[in-house]
């Protein structure tokens, strides 16, 4: 079994994939997106999901104002 990857290791992998001329803003954005993807996957794993119909119903409430 492979040991879990640490946050530091994930950021290092990300930095290795980005172009050398990446700005600090570029790096911050990619770290932000990576974190959001991880949170989303954790939500799915924990069963915190909604059907498409549930999402439409929630959006309709916001849009009907």
GUMARDREN-156151 format. One line per 3 residues: number of its first residue (from 1); their letters; for each residue z, x, y of N, C-alpha, C, CB. Coordinates in Angstrom, 3 decimals. Last residue first. Glycine has a CB too. Layout:
BEGIN
NUM = a = Z,X,Y,Z,X,Y,Z,X,Y,Z,X,Y; ...
//
This chain:
BEGIN
65 = xxx = -7.416,-36.253,34.988,-6.550,-36.441,36.161,-7.299,-36.875,37.353,-5.821,-35.201,36.484; -8.821,-35.646,32.748,-8.878,-37.042,33.221,-8.030,-37.266,34.474,-8.410,-37.989,32.115; -8.290,-33.075,31.930,-9.522,-33.308,32.663,-9.616,-34.707,33.241,-10.689,-33.059,31.774
62 = xxx = -5.926,-33.193,30.491,-5.986,-32.359,31.689,-7.173,-32.730,32.565,-6.063,-30.886,31.306; -6.635,-34.902,28.415,-5.508,-35.261,29.278,-5.559,-34.465,30.581,-4.167,-35.014,28.552; -8.644,-33.413,27.207,-8.994,-34.675,27.859,-7.882,-35.115,28.800,-9.268,-35.770,26.813
59 = xxx = -7.211,-31.355,26.011,-8.058,-31.058,27.162,-8.419,-32.324,27.928,-9.324,-30.341,26.715; -5.989,-32.799,23.929,-5.164,-32.129,24.938,-5.979,-31.827,26.196,-4.569,-30.827,24.367; -8.258,-33.636,22.497,-7.320,-34.626,23.048,-6.461,-34.007,24.152,-6.417,-35.195,21.931
56 = xxx = -9.344,-31.162,21.732,-10.107,-32.066,22.605,-9.190,-33.095,23.264,-11.212,-32.782,21.805; -7.313,-30.262,20.031,-7.623,-29.510,21.249,-8.397,-30.385,22.233,-8.433,-28.238,20.913; -7.516,-32.146,17.994,-6.275,-32.036,18.760,-6.513,-31.299,20.079,-5.198,-31.312,17.934
53 = xxx = -10.106,-31.507,17.073,-9.836,-32.825,17.645,-8.550,-32.817,18.473,-9.738,-33.876,16.533; -9.725,-28.981,16.035,-10.628,-29.149,17.168,-10.354,-30.476,17.849,-12.098,-29.067,16.718; -6.207,-28.504,15.340,-7.570,-28.844,14.955,-8.425,-28.954,16.219,-7.607,-30.172,14.135
50 = xxx = -4.125,-25.678,15.929,-4.501,-27.060,16.212,-5.924,-27.282,15.714,-4.384,-27.380,17.739; -1.389,-23.624,14.738,-2.798,-23.876,15.039,-2.998,-25.360,15.316,-3.709,-23.409,13.872; 0.715,-21.862,13.461,0.717,-22.445,14.808,-0.731,-22.601,15.279,1.538,-21.556,15.812
47 = xxx = 0.971,-20.528,11.095,0.623,-21.945,11.047,0.641,-22.631,12.400,1.551,-22.653,10.133; 1.307,-17.860,11.101,2.538,-18.649,11.136,2.250,-20.152,11.119,3.356,-18.290,12.375; -1.311,-16.971,11.230,-0.524,-16.649,10.038,0.735,-17.498,9.945,-0.150,-15.175,10.037
44 = xxx = -1.896,-17.850,13.840,-2.605,-18.423,12.691,-1.799,-18.191,11.417,-4.025,-17.808,12.554; -0.175,-16.168,15.297,-0.038,-17.626,15.380,-0.708,-18.306,14.191,-0.640,-18.149,16.694; -1.278,-13.688,14.662,0.093,-13.982,14.242,0.349,-15.490,14.287,1.109,-13.237,15.140
41 = xxx = -3.744,-13.949,15.941,-3.706,-13.808,14.481,-2.310,-14.121,13.946,-4.129,-12.384,14.062; -2.829,-14.058,18.601,-3.567,-15.172,18.010,-3.550,-15.121,16.493,-4.998,-15.173,18.506; -1.713,-11.526,18.899,-0.866,-12.724,19.026,-1.535,-13.931,18.384,-0.559,-13.020,20.510
38 = xxx = -4.028,-9.965,18.606,-2.922,-9.830,17.656,-2.003,-11.041,17.700,-2.124,-8.562,17.946; -5.451,-10.784,20.852,-6.011,-11.020,19.521,-4.908,-10.948,18.470,-7.125,-9.995,19.204; -3.754,-9.810,22.857,-3.990,-11.253,22.746,-4.567,-11.612,21.382,-4.936,-11.728,23.854
35 = xxx = -3.997,-7.040,22.435,-2.693,-7.699,22.270,-2.867,-9.200,22.100,-1.779,-7.408,23.476; -6.710,-6.655,23.060,-6.206,-6.310,21.736,-4.886,-7.029,21.456,-6.021,-4.789,21.613; -6.673,-7.360,25.779,-7.444,-8.165,24.826,-6.960,-7.910,23.399,-8.956,-7.851,24.944
32 = xxx = -5.048,-5.254,26.789,-4.672,-6.655,26.975,-5.376,-7.545,25.941,-5.018,-7.120,28.410; -6.635,-3.058,26.193,-5.310,-3.154,25.575,-4.820,-4.601,25.653,-4.297,-2.189,26.272; -8.812,-3.650,27.850,-9.000,-3.588,26.402,-7.669,-3.659,25.657,-9.739,-2.311,26.022
29 = xxx = -7.602,-3.520,30.405,-8.229,-4.751,29.947,-8.364,-4.754,28.426,-9.603,-4.928,30.603; -6.797,-0.833,30.507,-5.796,-1.905,30.568,-6.365,-3.209,30.026,-5.305,-2.105,32.011; -9.325,0.393,30.469,-8.379,0.622,29.376,-7.330,-0.475,29.344,-7.705,1.995,29.519
26 = xxx = -10.397,-0.487,32.913,-11.088,-0.769,31.653,-10.115,-0.670,30.478,-12.272,0.204,31.453; -8.511,0.678,34.668,-8.650,-0.775,34.610,-9.360,-1.201,33.320,-9.423,-1.289,35.841; -9.033,3.349,34.309,-7.731,2.833,33.888,-7.771,1.306,33.771,-6.629,3.267,34.884
23 = xxx = -12.450,3.573,33.081,-11.437,3.612,34.134,-10.104,3.132,33.564,-11.864,2.740,35.355; -14.414,5.658,31.007,-13.651,4.418,31.182,-12.598,4.599,32.267,-12.984,3.990,29.853; -15.974,7.805,30.307,-15.890,7.467,31.725,-15.163,6.145,31.990,-17.277,7.403,32.308
20 = xxx = -15.995,7.918,27.544,-15.196,8.897,28.280,-15.043,8.556,29.756,-15.814,10.258,28.145; -15.753,4.642,26.025,-16.523,5.739,26.624,-15.606,6.667,27.434,-17.650,5.177,27.528; -13.523,3.974,23.263,-14.014,3.711,24.616,-14.811,4.905,25.139,-12.841,3.395,25.564
17 = xxx = -12.502,4.883,20.878,-13.723,4.072,20.834,-14.329,3.836,22.218,-13.428,2.739,20.179; -10.165,6.183,21.497,-11.235,6.966,20.867,-12.557,6.220,20.838,-10.841,7.348,19.457; -8.645,4.036,22.399,-9.077,5.068,23.350,-10.216,5.906,22.784,-7.902,5.975,23.723
14 = xxx = -8.185,2.726,19.935,-8.934,2.069,21.000,-9.483,3.101,21.979,-8.047,1.053,21.736; -6.593,4.598,18.656,-7.889,4.235,18.074,-8.786,3.598,19.130,-7.700,3.270,16.881; -4.393,4.535,20.402,-5.129,5.788,20.215,-6.511,5.507,19.634,-4.345,6.751,19.293
11 = xxx = -3.553,1.927,20.003,-4.058,2.308,21.320,-4.852,3.606,21.215,-2.896,2.464,22.330; -2.727,2.141,17.329,-3.792,1.208,17.698,-4.400,1.568,19.040,-3.261,-0.219,17.737; -0.647,3.977,17.538,-1.830,4.327,16.759,-3.010,3.417,17.116,-1.524,4.236,15.254
8 = xxx = 1.149,2.463,19.054,0.637,3.725,19.594,-0.640,4.149,18.860,1.709,4.834,19.485; 1.747,0.433,17.276,1.058,0.108,18.525,0.433,1.366,19.123,2.034,-0.543,19.535; 1.073,1.507,13.876,1.926,1.312,15.035,1.090,0.962,16.262,2.766,2.564,15.300
5 = xxx = 0.159,-0.048,10.883,-0.289,0.764,12.001,0.622,0.467,13.193,-1.794,0.483,12.345; 2.062,0.036,7.852,1.523,-0.666,9.019,1.166,0.315,10.138,2.536,-1.704,9.530; 0.833,1.911,5.002,1.884,1.582,5.975,1.284,0.893,7.191,2.648,2.852,6.406
2 = xx = -0.823,0.535,2.210,-0.943,1.299,3.441,0.178,0.925,4.400,-2.312,1.064,4.095; 0.000,0.838,-1.189,0.000,0.000,0.000,0.000,0.881,1.250,1.221,-0.953,0.000
//
